[in-house]
Every structure is written in structure tokens, then in C-alpha cells.
Amino acid sequence: MDREPGLSVRLKLTLSYAGFLLLAGALLLAVVWVFLLRYVPDGVLVATGRARDQGPGAPFIPNRSDLQRAFVPKAGAALVCLLVFGLVGGWLLAGRMLAPLTRITDATRWAASGSLSHRIRLPGPRDEFRELADAFDTMLARLEAHVAEQQRFAANASHELRTPLAITHTLLEVARTDRDHDTGKLLDRLHTVNTRAMNLTEALLSLSRADQRSFTREHVDLSLIAEEATETLLPLAEQRGVTIEVSGDLAPALGSPALLLQLTTNLLHNAIVHNLPERGTVWVTTTVHPEAVALTVENTGEQLAPHLVATLAEPFQRGTERVRTDHAGVGLGLALVQSIVRAHDGTLALDPRAAGGLRVTVHLPAAPPHTGPRLAEA
């Protein structure tokens, strides 16, 4: 609903400044009148003294009426000058004071039009306007990074979803044109492609839920979560000849048990799949710090370059070995982990091991003592 236009802030400040100045002048004139003129008697005043001062050349002594006639016009002129000075000076002063706000407003219009690269970068001392401008620049930087990440994610998701659909379309075309094609192999291939598309869709939905932070925070022990994830993936580890070693202390945190279990399962699954072909090892450790708890998952494997490790948490990023295995996944494992960690106000660190493999460390805020079983929804 549109509002009727009113007075601008600059005009309000100008009128306030002029009104205050006019009021101060009026009070000053009132003080002069109360404490000076009221004590001057009215009527004809005669000077007293020696006789030679009583003659025709005696000095003129003004009375109250004379002073009023001389004072009131001058006081009115002074008030008019104060009003004009207040309006002009207030307009200029308000414009100078509101100049930073104008820059912030321009930046807001740029952002509203879709341009998030503009920054205010307000110079000068750190006053209220400077703090507001800096906070706005920080917000714009985060919005720009978030929008860029969402655009990149949408483009990658479209590409990943297009691939199984294109394969399905090709297989159906082959089945329609080649009646002698092996139906069993075709169905198996369609089942594999369809399963991959469903897994990708489920991963995208999980990633979206993690980013929305729409979950209830509960008291969670990361060591128990690690043991549960290990029991779930133990058959896969045995099948691939990988040993899992779990150790550590009780690690109380606040969060969603389901999301944290998914986080741990993803990390453990990646550590098993991207491991040595035989006699590989995965270490799962939980530690407690003064204000945080940590979950560390590391594995044996190939030597990883630091620049490759830095991109592993990006959506749909896969190493060369990831696309050649039966458990390659959809490239959202570590991206989902990062989203869950961010939703729990934690940090994620990826480091290559000197002996080969990867070390992933998740830090989450420690649960305060005497925390109840359930907290308010995040």
C-alpha cells in the first residue's frame, strides 16, 4: 500500500534547527525584557544633581516606553535574521549530515535492482553512519557470495539431473528401434540410471533442508553417533577390506540427531569408498575442547594435492576415482556435510594427510551443562 508523501528528513531537520534557534533567540530577548526593561520606570524622568544639570541642556533620560519603541523593532528584526539563518544553515547542515545516508540509500537501490557488487565504503570516523555502512557492505558481500553459490549449484544440479534423463531417453530409443535388444540388460541399465536420479534428488532435498535450518536442537553425543554410523557401514567396509577404528571421549553437542548422523555417515562412507584397495584404514575420533567438540574422520589413500582438497566440499565435485566406482555417489556428500555443519554453527576443515588420504575435522559448539533433552526449534 502506497503512503502519502510527507516531509523529508532533511526538511524536518532544517525546521527543527531553525525552530530551536528561533526559540533560543526569543528566550534571550525575554530574559533581557524580564531582567532589564521591567525595572526601568515609565513616565518623565528627571535627572537629579547640581543645578547646572537641570537647565535646558540637561541630558535626555529614556523611560520604559522609549526603550520599548527602540527595542521591539530591533528584536523583531533579530528574530527574522535568526529564522533565515536557521533555515539556510539548517538546510546546509542537514544535507551534510545526511550525505552518508544518501550513499547508503543509493547502494540499497542498486541492490534492489539486482546489482550486489556495489559497495558503500564510507570514509570518515567510525560513527553510527559508518557502522551502518560497514554492516551493509558485509551483508552485500554475503548476499553476493550466497547468490553466486546458489546459481552455481543450480547450474550443476541441472547438469547432473540432465545426464540420467538423457541416458534414459537414449535407452528407450534403442529399445523402440531395436526389437532384438536384450530386454533384461536394458531394464537393469534403466534401473541403475533411475536409482542414481532418485539418489541425486534425495541428496538435493537433504541439502535444501540442511540449509533452511528447520530442525529441533537436542542434546547429542557425537561419540554415540560415530558408533551408530560405524555399525551401519561396517558391511561395506568389510566388503572393501577396510578397517574402521573408533575412539575418543564423550562429545556432547546440540543439534539434530538425524542430520548429525547423516553427516557422520557421509564422512565415513567417503572415507571407506576413497581408500586403499586393500588393507585400508579409517579412523573416527571424537574430542572435547573447552567450548567445542570435534569429530575427526581420516583414511588412508592416495596423496591429495592441497588445491584439490580445497574443492572437495563444493557441490558435485568428484575426484577421478569417484566416478569409476559402484559407490561413486552424486557428488553432494561433503557439500551436504558442510551445509549441516554450517546449520549447526560449526566449522569444517579438510586437510590432506602426509602419508596419503584425507583428514576431515568437524567442530561444533559444545552443549552447555545441565541442558535439557530438547530445546526450542532453531
C-alpha positions as CSV (number, residue, x, y, z in Angstrom):
1,M,0.0,0.0,0.0
2,D,1.4,3.3,-1.1
3,R,1.8,6.0,1.5
4,E,1.2,9.7,1.0
5,P,4.4,11.7,0.6
6,G,5.5,13.6,3.7
7,L,8.2,16.0,4.7
8,S,11.7,14.7,4.0
9,V,14.1,14.1,6.9
10,R,16.3,16.9,5.6
11,L,13.4,19.4,5.7
12,K,12.4,18.2,9.2
13,L,15.9,18.6,10.5
14,T,16.1,22.1,8.9
15,L,12.8,23.2,10.5
16,S,13.9,21.7,13.8
17,Y,17.2,23.6,13.7
18,A,15.6,26.8,12.7
19,G,12.8,26.4,15.3
20,F,15.3,25.7,18.1
21,L,17.4,28.7,17.1
22,L,14.3,31.0,16.9
23,L,13.2,29.7,20.3
24,A,16.7,30.3,21.8
25,G,16.6,33.9,20.5
26,A,13.1,34.5,21.8
27,L,14.2,33.3,25.2
28,L,17.2,35.5,25.2
29,L,15.1,38.6,24.4
30,A,12.6,37.5,27.1
31,V,15.4,37.4,29.6
32,V,16.5,40.9,28.5
33,W,13.0,42.2,29.0
34,V,12.4,40.5,32.3
35,F,15.7,41.3,34.0
36,L,16.3,44.7,32.5
37,L,13.4,46.6,31.0
38,R,10.9,45.8,33.7
39,Y,13.0,47.7,36.2
40,V,13.1,50.9,34.2
41,P,10.3,53.2,35.4
42,D,7.8,54.7,33.0
43,G,6.9,58.4,32.7
44,V,9.1,61.6,32.6
45,L,12.4,61.0,34.2
46,V,14.3,64.0,35.7
47,A,18.0,63.8,36.4
48,T,19.0,64.8,39.9
49,G,22.1,66.6,40.8
50,R,23.6,70.1,40.6
51,A,21.5,73.0,39.2
52,R,23.6,73.4,36.1
53,D,22.4,69.9,35.1
54,Q,18.8,71.0,35.4
55,G,18.8,73.5,32.6
56,P,17.6,73.3,29.0
57,G,20.8,71.4,28.1
58,A,20.2,68.6,30.6
59,P,20.8,65.1,29.2
60,F,17.8,63.0,27.9
61,I,16.9,60.1,30.1
62,P,14.7,57.4,28.3
63,N,11.9,55.8,30.2
64,R,10.4,52.3,29.7
65,S,8.2,53.4,26.7
66,D,11.2,54.9,24.9
67,L,13.2,51.7,25.4
68,Q,10.3,49.6,24.2
69,R,9.9,51.6,21.0
70,A,13.6,51.3,20.4
71,F,13.9,47.6,21.5
72,V,10.9,45.9,19.9
73,P,11.7,46.6,16.2
74,K,15.3,45.6,16.6
75,A,14.2,42.5,18.5
76,G,11.8,41.6,15.7
77,A,14.5,42.1,13.1
78,A,16.9,40.0,15.1
79,L,14.3,37.1,15.3
80,V,13.8,37.4,11.5
81,C,17.5,37.2,10.9
82,L,17.8,34.2,13.2
83,L,14.9,32.5,11.4
84,V,16.6,33.0,8.0
85,F,19.9,32.0,9.3
86,G,18.4,28.9,11.0
87,L,16.7,27.8,7.8
88,V,19.7,28.3,5.5
89,G,22.2,26.9,8.0
90,G,19.9,24.1,9.0
91,W,19.4,23.1,5.4
92,L,23.1,23.0,4.6
93,L,24.0,21.3,7.9
94,A,21.3,18.7,7.5
95,G,22.4,18.0,3.9
96,R,26.0,17.5,5.1
97,M,24.9,15.2,8.0
98,L,22.6,13.1,5.8
99,A,25.1,12.7,2.9
100,P,26.2,9.3,4.2
101,L,22.6,8.2,4.4
102,T,22.2,9.2,0.7
103,R,25.1,6.9,-0.2
104,I,23.5,4.1,1.7
105,T,20.2,4.7,0.0
106,D,21.8,4.6,-3.4
107,A,23.5,1.3,-2.5
108,T,20.2,-0.1,-1.4
109,R,18.6,0.8,-4.8
110,W,21.5,-0.8,-6.6
111,A,21.0,-4.0,-4.5
112,A,17.2,-3.9,-5.1
113,S,17.8,-3.8,-8.9
114,G,19.9,-7.0,-8.6
115,S,23.4,-5.5,-8.5
116,L,25.1,-6.9,-5.4
117,S,28.7,-6.0,-6.4
118,H,28.3,-2.3,-5.4
119,R,29.9,-1.3,-2.0
120,I,29.4,1.9,0.0
121,R,32.9,2.0,1.5
122,L,32.0,5.1,3.6
123,P,35.1,7.1,4.6
124,G,35.5,9.2,7.8
125,P,35.4,8.4,11.5
126,R,33.7,5.4,12.9
127,D,30.3,6.9,13.9
128,E,26.8,5.5,13.6
129,F,26.6,6.1,9.8
130,R,30.0,4.4,9.3
131,E,28.9,1.3,11.3
132,L,25.7,1.1,9.4
133,A,27.5,1.4,6.0
134,D,30.1,-1.3,7.1
135,A,27.3,-3.6,8.2
136,F,25.5,-3.1,4.9
137,D,28.7,-3.8,2.9
138,T,29.2,-7.0,4.9
139,M,25.6,-8.0,4.2
140,L,26.0,-7.3,0.4
141,A,29.2,-9.4,0.3
142,R,27.5,-12.3,2.0
143,L,24.4,-12.0,-0.3
144,E,26.6,-11.8,-3.4
145,A,28.5,-15.0,-2.3
146,H,25.3,-16.8,-1.5
147,V,23.6,-15.9,-4.8
148,A,26.7,-16.9,-6.7
149,E,26.8,-20.2,-4.8
150,Q,23.1,-20.8,-5.5
151,Q,23.5,-20.1,-9.2
152,R,26.5,-22.4,-9.4
153,F,24.6,-25.1,-7.5
154,A,21.5,-24.7,-9.7
155,A,23.6,-25.0,-12.9
156,N,25.4,-28.0,-11.6
157,A,22.2,-29.6,-10.4
158,S,20.6,-29.1,-13.8
159,H,23.6,-30.7,-15.5
160,E,23.6,-33.7,-13.1
161,L,19.9,-34.3,-13.5
162,R,20.0,-33.9,-17.2
163,T,22.6,-36.7,-17.5
164,P,20.4,-39.6,-16.2
165,L,17.4,-38.3,-18.1
166,A,19.4,-38.2,-21.3
167,I,20.7,-41.8,-20.7
168,T,17.1,-43.0,-20.1
169,H,15.9,-41.3,-23.2
170,T,18.7,-43.0,-25.3
171,L,18.0,-46.4,-23.8
172,L,14.3,-46.1,-24.6
173,E,15.0,-45.0,-28.1
174,V,17.3,-48.1,-28.6
175,A,14.6,-50.3,-27.2
176,R,12.0,-48.9,-29.6
177,T,14.1,-49.1,-32.7
178,D,16.0,-52.4,-31.9
179,R,13.4,-55.1,-31.2
180,D,16.1,-57.7,-30.8
181,H,17.9,-55.8,-28.0
182,D,18.3,-57.8,-24.7
183,T,15.4,-56.6,-22.6
184,G,16.9,-57.8,-19.3
185,K,20.1,-55.8,-19.7
186,L,18.0,-52.8,-20.8
187,L,15.9,-53.0,-17.7
188,D,18.9,-53.4,-15.5
189,R,20.5,-50.3,-17.0
190,L,17.3,-48.3,-16.7
191,H,17.1,-49.4,-13.1
192,T,20.6,-48.2,-12.4
193,V,20.1,-44.9,-14.1
194,N,16.8,-44.4,-12.3
195,T,18.3,-45.2,-8.9
196,R,21.0,-42.7,-9.5
197,A,18.5,-40.0,-10.4
198,M,16.5,-40.8,-7.2
199,N,19.6,-40.7,-5.1
200,L,20.5,-37.3,-6.5
201,T,17.0,-35.9,-5.9
202,E,17.1,-37.2,-2.3
203,A,20.5,-35.6,-1.8
204,L,19.3,-32.3,-3.2
205,L,16.3,-32.3,-0.8
206,S,18.5,-33.1,2.1
207,L,20.8,-30.3,1.2
208,S,17.9,-27.9,1.0
209,R,16.6,-28.9,4.4
210,A,20.0,-28.5,6.0
211,D,20.4,-25.0,4.5
212,Q,17.0,-24.0,5.9
213,R,17.9,-24.9,9.5
214,S,14.4,-26.1,10.1
215,F,15.2,-28.6,12.8
216,T,14.9,-29.0,16.5
217,R,18.1,-28.9,18.6
218,E,18.6,-31.7,21.0
219,H,21.4,-33.0,23.3
220,V,23.5,-35.3,21.1
221,D,26.7,-37.3,21.9
222,L,28.9,-37.4,18.8
223,S,30.7,-40.5,20.1
224,L,27.4,-42.4,20.0
225,I,26.6,-41.0,16.6
226,A,30.0,-42.2,15.4
227,E,29.4,-45.7,16.7
228,E,26.0,-45.9,15.1
229,A,27.3,-44.8,11.7
230,T,30.2,-47.3,12.0
231,E,27.8,-50.2,12.7
232,T,25.7,-49.2,9.6
233,L,28.7,-49.0,7.2
234,L,30.6,-51.9,8.7
235,P,29.4,-54.4,6.0
236,L,30.6,-52.0,3.2
237,A,34.0,-51.6,5.0
238,E,34.4,-55.4,5.3
239,Q,33.4,-55.9,1.6
240,R,36.1,-53.5,0.6
241,G,38.7,-54.7,3.0
242,V,38.8,-51.5,5.1
243,T,39.3,-51.5,8.9
244,I,37.4,-48.9,10.9
245,E,38.8,-47.8,14.3
246,V,36.6,-45.7,16.6
247,S,38.0,-43.9,19.6
248,G,37.6,-40.8,21.7
249,D,35.7,-39.3,24.6
250,L,32.0,-38.3,25.1
251,A,31.4,-35.3,22.9
252,P,28.1,-33.6,24.0
253,A,26.7,-31.2,21.4
254,L,23.4,-29.5,20.5
255,G,21.8,-30.3,17.2
256,S,19.6,-32.6,15.1
257,P,20.4,-36.3,15.7
258,A,19.2,-37.2,12.2
259,L,21.3,-34.6,10.5
260,L,24.4,-35.3,12.6
261,L,24.0,-39.0,11.9
262,Q,23.8,-38.2,8.2
263,L,26.9,-36.0,8.5
264,T,28.9,-38.8,10.1
265,T,27.6,-41.4,7.7
266,N,28.6,-39.3,4.7
267,L,32.1,-38.7,6.1
268,L,32.6,-42.4,6.9
269,H,31.2,-43.5,3.6
270,N,33.6,-41.2,1.7
271,A,36.5,-42.5,3.8
272,I,35.6,-46.1,3.0
273,V,35.0,-45.7,-0.7
274,H,38.0,-43.4,-1.4
275,N,40.5,-45.7,0.4
276,L,43.2,-48.1,-0.5
277,P,42.0,-51.1,-2.5
278,E,43.2,-53.5,0.3
279,R,44.1,-53.2,3.9
280,G,42.9,-49.6,4.1
281,T,42.1,-48.0,7.5
282,V,39.6,-45.4,8.6
283,W,40.0,-43.6,12.0
284,V,37.0,-42.0,13.6
285,T,37.8,-39.9,16.7
286,T,35.8,-37.6,19.0
287,T,37.5,-35.0,21.2
288,V,36.3,-32.4,23.6
289,H,37.6,-28.8,23.8
290,P,36.7,-26.0,26.3
291,E,33.9,-24.6,24.1
292,A,33.6,-27.1,21.3
293,V,33.5,-30.7,20.4
294,A,35.3,-32.3,17.4
295,L,34.6,-35.2,15.1
296,T,37.6,-36.3,13.0
297,V,37.4,-38.9,10.2
298,E,40.6,-39.7,8.3
299,N,41.6,-42.5,6.0
300,T,44.5,-44.0,4.1
301,G,44.6,-43.4,0.4
302,E,46.3,-41.6,-2.4
303,Q,48.3,-38.4,-2.0
304,L,46.0,-35.5,-2.5
305,A,47.0,-32.1,-3.7
306,P,46.0,-29.1,-1.5
307,H,44.2,-27.3,-4.3
308,L,42.1,-30.5,-4.9
309,V,41.2,-30.8,-1.2
310,A,40.0,-27.2,-1.2
311,T,37.3,-28.0,-3.8
312,L,36.0,-31.3,-2.3
313,A,33.3,-29.6,-0.3
314,E,31.9,-27.9,-3.5
315,P,28.6,-29.4,-4.8
316,F,29.1,-32.1,-7.5
317,Q,32.9,-32.1,-7.1
318,R,34.4,-35.6,-7.6
319,G,37.9,-36.8,-7.7
320,T,39.0,-39.0,-10.6
321,E,38.4,-42.2,-8.6
322,R,34.9,-41.1,-7.5
323,V,33.3,-41.6,-11.0
324,R,34.7,-45.1,-11.5
325,T,33.3,-46.9,-8.5
326,D,30.0,-48.5,-7.8
327,H,29.6,-46.2,-4.8
328,A,30.6,-43.0,-6.5
329,G,27.5,-41.1,-5.2
330,V,26.2,-37.9,-6.7
331,G,29.0,-35.5,-5.6
332,L,27.0,-34.0,-2.8
333,G,28.4,-35.9,0.2
334,L,30.8,-33.3,1.5
335,A,28.6,-30.4,0.3
336,L,25.8,-31.8,2.5
337,V,28.3,-32.2,5.4
338,Q,29.3,-28.6,5.0
339,S,25.7,-27.4,5.0
340,I,24.9,-29.4,8.1
341,V,27.9,-28.1,9.9
342,R,27.0,-24.5,8.9
343,A,23.4,-25.0,10.1
344,H,24.8,-26.1,13.5
345,D,27.1,-23.1,13.7
346,G,30.2,-25.2,13.4
347,T,33.3,-25.4,11.1
348,L,34.6,-27.9,8.6
349,A,38.3,-28.5,7.9
350,L,39.7,-30.6,5.1
351,D,43.4,-31.5,5.2
352,P,45.5,-34.0,3.2
353,R,47.4,-36.5,5.3
354,A,51.1,-36.6,4.8
355,A,51.0,-40.4,4.3
356,G,48.2,-40.2,1.9
357,G,44.4,-39.9,2.3
358,L,42.2,-37.2,3.8
359,R,41.5,-35.8,7.3
360,V,38.1,-34.2,7.8
361,T,37.5,-32.4,11.1
362,V,34.1,-31.1,12.2
363,H,34.0,-28.6,15.1
364,L,30.6,-28.0,16.8
365,P,29.7,-25.8,19.8
366,A,29.7,-27.9,23.0
367,A,26.5,-28.4,24.8
368,P,26.2,-26.3,28.0
369,P,26.0,-28.2,31.2
370,H,22.6,-29.3,32.6
371,T,21.0,-29.0,29.1
372,G,17.6,-30.5,28.8
373,P,16.7,-33.2,26.3
374,R,15.1,-30.8,23.9
375,L,15.5,-27.1,23.1
376,A,13.4,-24.6,21.1
377,E,13.3,-25.0,17.4
378,A,16.2,-23.4,15.6
